[in-house]
Structures are given as structure tokens and as C-alpha cells.
């Protein structure tokens, strides 16, 4: 075990941050890098729309289901240990994903990757909170963390497009391995040990109930287009999910050592910011799932061309994130987060007006508006979540913050993807009248399958099928974007009504720097943050 003084930790803080954001970057990129490969997976693995949703959601669901328990584990055994262990598991999952021969194997591998990411993500933010003890520096570090989080989502399609253009589809996963190796070595050198001196006991029942409930709910949504939204199967699985999640809430409220203290959500600063983050990622991931397919199947770009056209989105998030943190300090968190979500809603509304003949410049403007809104909302909302908890609960606070992101993303792909799939299935039916039954069934599974079959069919049938598939996909996407608009607007309303403008704080200064902070939001004590020797 390494013993470091507070001075040593403080002097290495920026090197520590570099390791943390590198570890964060590799797992966040994987939430979106697979999106640009979806058309390739349709051709190589014959994946249906439901399979594509599971390839995307298996990762985020595993992450969402395990974040809270692994965040708590980090508080108990050491966040540096869970960070290193998570990197190893994530690397193993990446290697397995690259070697997958079927969609099912890829989905299972993505679960392993998600488990590793669930250990990495809360560790990065909780270590950051412990290392950066000066409030102004901590806000800047969290803004950088949030910027990298947003950039990772944004550059994923671009990186994936380049890799797919030059290598096989497995390269989007093998690229993780050297990054993981660098992060492990650098982490050993620069990441200080830290843990909660009074950790709480494990909560295996809470973990099992929450995971089962979330998976059941998402499974019902993803499979609804094929099973029927009002079928007994869909309604039964959805009802089981609701019952499990309700049982989880009741169990957590009565437990002496809950995986997450639900009473934390009485703090308006914590709960409103958490909800806002959930809505950001619900809308964003649902849109990305459809947007990358639109660029390739409707506009006809190859993987690299599609990836490059996502770069302005990444640049905009990076350009806005840092000024957003400074703006929140001047005008208040409420105004900045609300404006950010409202901007995202406007961008999704523009997307909802696209047609099969809409060109890239229009989509570029809409995506930049979305990116600007995300850049505005994320850093202030993350700072609100982490600032609402005492330092010893950094792991739990980080895990809650990360869970809202992952759960929002998983629900976004499930809900928005399923709405689009249902509309697509309905609108492509007339074009399948003269298509042989086996091929018609495949064409209904996804726009990629329909376009591929149409391009190989005789011209008289093929052109009609391709045009119908593209039009049906855009119709479904436009209607699904209404869900994204509603989610972003709901997040904006909640932020405007319940998110405090700012937290008041007082600091204790020793040797010229702030070493403790007591903050309040709406009269609730946020706790003390102190510089201390950690082991």
C-alpha cells in the first residue's frame, strides 16, 4: 500500500487528472463508437434492429446496473483498486468483442465491457473529487471531466469510421487495448490511494433487484416492435420490471445499508441535476443511434465519411464545456442547465423535420445546436451532483451521476429506437408486397437489411424497396425525435423549477489555500471536504 501526504497528492493532481480522463475517455468512446459500425454489423453479422439495440444497450445496461455497487466497493477497498480492476475487465471484454463471430457473442462481450466500465467511471470522478480540494480547481477539473465525457461520445463515430475504413470491424474494440495498458501503468504512478474510512456494508439484494428491474423494463421496450406493444408478453415483462423496481425502492428505504441512500434525492440540487443528466443522455443516445444510420443508409456516406461528419458535434461540445462552467459561476447553475437542455430540444426539433431528401448542411446545423446544449448542461449539472455530497460519499455520488448517464442512454436507445422501428415496420409494408417472403421478413428487421436486399434485387423491385426503406426510416426517426424533444424539454422544466441557482459555501483557508468547504443548498448541509492524508 502506498502512503502519500496531502502535499504529494496535491502536487500530482494534474497528472492524476490526466490518467483519470484517459481512463474515462476509453469507456465513453465505446458508448458511441459502435454506432457507426451498426450498418457493418447488419452486413457482417446479419443483425436485426433489435440485435443492434442490444449491442448498444448491453454495454450501457451492464454499466448502469453495476455502477452503484462498484462505486460503493471502491469506497470500501480503494477507488484506485477498482479503477485498475475495471480497466483489466474492460480490456478483456474488448478482446472478446473483437473476436465475436455472431451478434449474440458480441452482446455478451459488451456486457463484460460494461462491467469493467462500471468500475472505472465512478472511480474517476470520486478520485478527482478527493484529489482536487480547492473548490475553484475542483470545478475546473470536473468541467474537464465532463468535457472529455461529452467529447468521448462525440468522437466515437469519427474514430469508428476511420477504423472501419482501414481495418475490420473488430478494430473498434482492439483499439482499446493499448489505451488500457497505458492507463494501468500511468495509474500506478500517479493515482493516489483513497477510500471511505467508514465504508458501509454490501447490498447484494439491492444490486440484484435493481439490475433485474432495469433489464426487464428495457427488454420489454426493445422487443415491443416485434412482439407488439400491447401484447401479453410485452406487458407482462414490463409489469415485472415495474414490480422489481418498486420492490427495490421499498427495500432500499428500509435497509440499514442501502446501495444508495434514496433520501439523498430530497436535496433539490442533487435530484434535479441527476434528472437533468438522465434526460440529456436519454435524448442524446437515442438520437445518435438513428443519426449514424441516417448518414450511411439514407445519405449514402461510407463509415469514414459518416464519422468525419460527426466531428463538428465533438468540436462544439469541447468549445462550450469550459465556458459553461464559468458561466454557471456567474449567472447560476439553474440558468445554464436549463438553457442547455432547451437548446438540445431545439436541435432535436430540427432533426424531426428532416426528410429522405434532407442534405447534410441542415443536419450539421441541428447537430451543432444539440452539441452546444449538451456542452452547456453537463459540467454545471455534474458539479451540482458532486458538490451536494460530503467527500466520504464521493464514490456513491459519482456512481449516481454515472448511473443517470448510463441508464438514460440505455433507455434512450430502447425507447427512441423502438419507436422508430415500429413506425419503420408499418411504413415499409406496402413495398414488400412483391418481395419473396424470406427476404421480406429480413427487410422488416432493419433499414440496413432492407437497403442491402433492395440493392441486390432486380432493378424494378430493388429501387422501389430502397426508396421505401429510406422513407420509412426517416418517418420513424422523425416521430422518434419527438420523444427526444419531450425528454430534453422535461429536463429543462425540472431544472428551471427545482435546481438551485447556486450553492452557498464558506471555506477554511490554511497556508493560502482552501482546505475545507461547508456548503448548503436550500438549507441542506452538503458536508465537509477536507484535505487529508489518504491510504
N, C-alpha and C positions, 0 to 999 in steps of 0.2 A: 504494500500500500504506500502511495506517495503522500508525503506530508508537505504542504505548501503554506507559507504565510500569506496573509491577506495582501501584503505588498507584492509578493511574487505573482499572485493571481492577477492583481490589478495591472502590473507591468506587462503581462502577456495577454491582456484582454482582447486586443485587436487581432492577434494571431489566433486566439481561441475562436473569435467570431468567424474568421476565415474558414477554419475547419468546420464549424457548425453550418455555415451557409453552403459549403461544398457538400456536406452530408445531406442537407435539406434539398439542394438542387437536384441531386441524382434521383431522389424518390419522387419529387414533384414533377420532374420531367416525365417520369413514367406514368403519371396520371393522364397525360395527353399525347405522348409520343406514339402510342398505339393507334390514335385516331386516324392519322394519315395512312396507316397500314391497313385500315379496315377493308378498303377495296381489294388490296392484295390478298388478304385473308379469305375474302369471298372466292377469289380465283384459285388460290393455292390449297386452302383447307375446306372449300365448299361450305363456308359458314353462312348460316341464315341470319336474319336481323336479330332474332332472339339470342343466337350464339354470340354475335358481335356485341350485344348489350352485356352479356355475361363476361366476355373477355375484358370489357371495360370495367364492369361493376365488381367482378370478383376481387380485383385489386383494392378498390376503394371500400368495398364492404368488409373485407378482412381487416383493413386498416381501421375503419370506423368501429368494428366490433371489439378490437383488442386495444385500442388507444388508451382507454381509461384504465384498464387493468395493468397495462405495461407502463403507463405513466406512474401509477402507484407503486409498481415494482421498482421502478427507477428511484423513487423516493426512499425505498427500503434498502436496496442493495447497492445503490450508487448509480447516478444517472450516466456517468462515464462508462460503466459496465453495460448498461442496457443499450447505449449508443453503439459500442463496439459489437455487442452480440447481434444487434439489429442489422448492422452492416454485413456481418457474416451471413446471416439468414437471407438477407436481400440479395447478396451476391449468389448464393446457392440457387435461389428461386430464378434469378436471371439466367443462369446457366441452363437450368431445366427448361425454361420457357424457350430459349434459343434452339433446343433440341426437340421440341414438341413436333409430333407428326400429325396430330389431329386437333380439332378445336377443343375437345374435352381435355386433352393433355395440357393444352395451353391455358385453359381456365384453371386447372388445378395448380399449375406452376405460378399463375398470377396470384392465387391465394397465398402461396408460400412467400412471394414477394411482398404482398400486403402485410403479412405477419411481421416481416422484417421492418418494413416501413413504419408499422405501428410502434415499434420500439425506438426507431430513430427520431421520428418527428417530435414527440413530446420532450424527448431528451434534449434536443437542440434548443428549444425555447426556454425550458426550465434552467438549463445550464447558463444560457445567456442572461436570464433574469438574476441569477446568483452572481455572475461574474461582473456585470455592469451595475454597480451600486449607486453611482451618481445619477439622479433622475434624468437630467438632460441627456447624458450619454446613453442611458438605457433607452430613452425614447428614440434616439437616433439609431441605436443598434436594432431595436425592434422594427423601425422603419426599413432598415436594410434587409432584415429577415423577411419582412412582408414583401418587399420589392423582389427579392430572389424567389419567393414563393409564387408571386404572380408571373415573374419572368419565366420560371420553370414551366408553368402551364403554357405560356405563350410560345416559347421557343421549341417546345416538344414537337409540334408538327413540322417545323422547319428542319430540325435535326433529323427527325424521322424520314422526311422526304429526301434529304441528301444521302442518308444511309441506304435507303431503299433503291435509290437511283444507281448506286455504285456497288452495293453488296446485296446479299439475300435478306429476306425479311427477319431472319434471326438476329441480324446485326443490331437491330434496335434494342435488343436485350444484352448482347455480349458487350456493347459499348459501356455498360455499367461496371464491368469487372475491373478495369484499370482504375476507374474513379473510386470504387470501393477500396481498392488496395491503397491508394494514396491517402484517402480519408482515415483508414485504420492506422497507418504509420504516423501521420500528422497528429491524429488524435492522441496517440500515446505520448507525443512530445509536448502538446500544447493545451490539451483539455484537462482542467483540474478535476480531482475527485470532488463530488458533492452528493449529499443525500439528506433526507429529513432525519434529524436526530431523534425524533419521536414518531416513527412510522406506524401507520395503522395496519391492522391485520388484513389478510387477503379476503376477497369476497367472491369465491368461485360460483356461488349460486347467482349472484347479481350478474356476473360475466355471462353465464350460460343463458339466463333469461333474456338479457338484452340482445345478445347475438342471435338467439333463436327468433326473437320477435322481429328484429330488423330484417333478417334474411327472409322470413316468411312474408312480410309485407312487400319487400322488393320483388321476391319471386312471383307473387300474385300479380304485381303490376307488369312485370316483363312478359309473363306468359299470357296475360289477358288478351292481347290481339289474336292469338291462335286459339285459345280456349274459349274466348267470349268474355266480355267484361261483366256480364250478369250471369255467367254460368255458375253452377253449383260448386265446381272445382275452384274457380277464381274467388268467389265469395267466401267459401269455406276456409281457404288458405289465408285470405286477408283477415277474416274474423279471428283465426288462430293467432295471427300476428298481433292484432289489437289486444287480445286477451293476454298474451305473453308480455307485451309491453306494459299493460296496465298492472299486471302482477308484479313486474319488475319495479315499477314506481312505488307500489304499496310496500314491497319488500324493502326497498332502499330507505323509505321513510321510517320504517320500524327497526332497521338494522342498527346495531351499535357500532358497526364498522363498514358503512356503505362504500361501494366503489367510487361513488361521487355523492357528496352531500347535496341533495337537491334543494336544501334550504339556501344554498348559495344563490339560487335564482331569485330569491327575494330582493337581492341587490339589483336595482334597476340598471346600474352601469354594466354589471356583468351579464344579466339576462338579455337586455336589449341589444347589446353588442354581439352576443352569441347568436341571437336570432338573425341579426343583420348579416353576419358572416355566412350562416346557413343559406339564406336567400341568395347571396352573391354567388355561391358555388352551385346551388341548385340550378339557377338560370344559366350560369356560365357553362357548366359541363354539359347540360342538355343541348345548348346551342353549338358547342364545339363538336359534339357527336354528329350533328347533322351538317354543320358548315363544311367540314373537311370532305364529306361525301358529296356535297353540292359542288365544291370546286372541281372534283375529279369526275363524277358521273354526269353532272349537268353541264358544267362549263368545259369539260374535256381536258383539264390540266393533268399532267403526269404527277407522280408523287413529289418530285423536287420542285416543280413549278407551283404546286399547291402549297408546299412548305414555305417557299420563299414569299408567297403572297400572305402568309401569316406573320411575317416579320414586322410590319408596321404596328400590329397589335402588341407585340412584345416591346418594341421601342417606346410606344406610348405609355405602357404601364411603368416602365423604368423611368421615363421622364417625369411622370406625375407623382410617383410614390413619395419621394423625398420632400418635394414642396408641400404635399398633402399633410405630412406630419407637422411641418412648420405652420401651415395654415390652421390646423386644428389647435395649435398652441395659441394662436392669435384670436381666432373667432369662435373656437369651441368645437368639441367633437361632434355634437349633435348636428350642426350645420353642414360640416364637411361630409359626414357619413350619409346624411340624408341626400345631399346634392349628388354624391357618388352613385347611390342606388337609383336616383331619379334619372341620371344620365344613362345608366345601364338600361333602364326601362325604355328610354327614348331610342337607344340603339337597337334593342330587340324589336321595338315597334317598326323601325325602318326595315329590319330584316323580314318582318311579317308581310311587308308589301312587295317582296320580290316575286318575280315570275320566272318561267323557264327561259325567258329571253333577257333577263336582267344581266348586265355586264359587271365585270369586276370593279370598276371605279365606284359604282353605287355601293357594292358590298364593302369596299375599302372604307368609305366614309362611315358606314354603320359600325364596322368593327372598331374603328378608332374611337367613336363615341362610347362604345361598350368598354374599351380598354381604359379610357380616361376615367370613366365612372368607377371601374374596379380599382384603379390606382388611387383615387380619392378615398374610397371607402375602407380599404383593407388595413392600412397602417394604423389609423386612428381607432378602428374597431378592435384590432388586436391589442393595442396599448391599453384600451379600456378593460378588456378581459383580464389581462395580466396584472394591471395596476389595481384591480379590485380585490386581490388576494394577498395575504402575507407571504413572505419569502419561503417559509417552510412548506407552503402548499403550491409551490411553483410547478411541480410535476403534475398535480391534478389540474391546475389552471391551464397549463399547456395542453394537457390531454383533452380537456373540454374544448379548448379552442380548436385543436386539430380534429377532434371528433365532429364538430359542427361543419368543418370544411369537407371532410370525407363523407359524412352522412348526407350533407347537402348535395355533393357531387354524385353520389350513388343514386339518390332519389331523382336528381335531375335527369340522368341518363335513362333511368327506369321510366319515369313519368313522361317526360318530353319525347323520348324515343318511342315509347309505346303509343302515345297519341299519334305521332307521325306514322308509325307502322300501321295502325288501324285505318287511318284515312287513306294511306297508300294502297292497302289491300282492297278497299272499297272502290277506289277510282281506277285501278288498273284492270278490274274485272272485264269491262267491255272489250279491251284489246286482246284478251286471252281466248276469245270465242273460237278462233281458228288455229290456236296453238295446241299441239298434242298434249294430252293430259299430264304426262310425267313432266314435261317442260313447263307447262302452265303452273304446276304446283311449285316448281323451283322458282319461277319468275315472281310468284307471290311472296316468296320468303324475304326478298330484299331488292332494292333498286339495282344493286350491283349485279345480282343474278339475272334480273330482267334485261338489263342493258347488255350483259355478256351473251345471253341467249339470243337477243334481238340482233346483235352484230354478227352472229354465226348463222342465223336463219336466212332463208331466201329473201331477196330484197323486198318483194311485195308484202311479206309479213313482218320482216325484220325492222324496216323503217318505222312502220306503224307502232310496233311494240316498243322500240327505243324512245320514240317521241312520247308515247303514252306513259312509259315508266318515268321519264324525266318530269313530265307534267304532274303525274300522281305524286311523285316525291316532293316537288315544290309545294303542291297543295297541302300535303301532310305537314311539311316543315312550317309553312305559314301558319297553319292552325296551331301547331305545337308552340310556335313563338308567342302565341297569346298567353300560354302558361308561363313562359319566361317573363313576359311583361308584367303579368299579375304578381309573380314572385318578387320581382325587383320593386314594384310599387308597394307591395305589402311590407317588405323590409324597410323601405323609405318611410312609410307611415309609422311603423313601430319605432324607428329611430327618432323621428320627429316628436313623437308623443312621450316616449319613455326614456330615451338616452339622455343622461345629464350632459349639459354643455361642457362641463369640466369638473375634475375632482380638485378639491382644495387640499393643500398639503403644507406641512411645515417640516423643515429639515434641521437636523443636528449637524453642525459643522465642526470637524476636528482636523487640525493641520491643513486648513484651507480647502477641505472637500467634504461634501455631504456624505455622512455615513449611516444615517437612518432617516426614515421617512414615515410619518403617520399621515394617512390620507383619509378623507371622508367623502362620501358621495351620498347625497340625500340623508345625511346624518348617520350613515352606517360606517363603522370603523373598518378601514381596509387592512389594517395591520402594520407591522413594523418591518422595515427592510434594513438590515444591518450588515456592515462589513464584518466578517468573522473568518477565523481560520477553519477550513473545512478539510475533511479527510475522507 
